[in-house]
Amino acid sequence: MNFQFELIEDKIEFFEATDIKELEKKINDKVEQNKAIMMHVHTVSHQMHVDENGRKFYSAVVHFKLKK
């Protein structure tokens, strides 16, 4: 039996929350998990949307890259 391991070099993850603190916690938790597989944050993009009832909705896209 032949096993071959390849490292993940790029990983993009999407997050959403109803408040900014919750979004930040979700991202920070994932950053800690990805450290275990030797990935770091390359870029972060985020947006905030207000619906017709005035409720705020936050989303983010985080691009992780392999540490070299």
C-alpha positions, -999 to +999 in steps of 0.1 A: +000+000+000+014+034-010+005+065+009+012+099-006+007+131+014+003+165-002+001+197+018-028+221+013-012+253-001-043+275-003-076+274+015-105+299+014-131+299+041-164+318+044-179+331+076-212+348+085-227+362+117-253+386+130-228+407+150-192+416+145-180+400+178-194+366+168-178+369+133-145+378+149-147+348+173-155+324+144-125+337+124-102+335+154-112+299+162-105+289+126-072+307+126-061+286+156-073+254+139-054+262+108-022+269+127-021+231+134-019+225+097+007+252+092-015+277+075-016+315+081-040+343+071-030+357+037-060+381+032-093+389+048-123+405+030-154+415+049-188+431+043-218+443+064-253+444+051-284+460+066-317+443+058-351+460+053-358+457+091-325+474+101-308+442+112-271+440+104-255+409+088-217+404+087-198+382+064-161+375+057-139+356+034-105+345+047-077+332+024-052+310+042-018+301+028+007+274+037+036+288+059+069+285+040 
